Amino acid sequence: MGMTSTGKLSAGVLEFMAICDQCKRPRNTGNHTKCSKIRQRIHAAHNQQCSNARSMQRGDK
């Protein structure tokens, strides 16, 4: 019973997106390297903002 998944695990929920959220083209065609880099920058900026907000709540400087 070896099931595999091609989805992304996010907060315990698998996300299966057929359309790229950046270029709005199908994910199974074309090269999405640029889209991936954009997505990584967006998530890194979000994580940095969350980290800053948490440190401000604790009173870290």
Rosetta blueprint (number, residue, H / E / L):
1 M L
2 G L
3 M L
4 T L
5 S L
6 T L
7 G L
8 K E
9 L E
10 S E
11 A L
12 G L
13 V E
14 L E
15 E E
16 F L
17 M L
18 A L
19 I E
20 C L
21 D L
22 Q L
23 C L
24 K L
25 R L
26 P E
27 R L
28 N L
29 T L
30 G L
31 N L
32 H L
33 T H
34 K H
35 C H
36 S H
37 K H
38 I H
39 R H
40 Q H
41 R H
42 I H
43 H H
44 A H
45 A H
46 H H
47 N H
48 Q H
49 Q H
50 C H
51 S H
52 N H
53 A H
54 R H
55 S H
56 M H
57 Q H
58 R H
59 G L
60 D L
61 K L
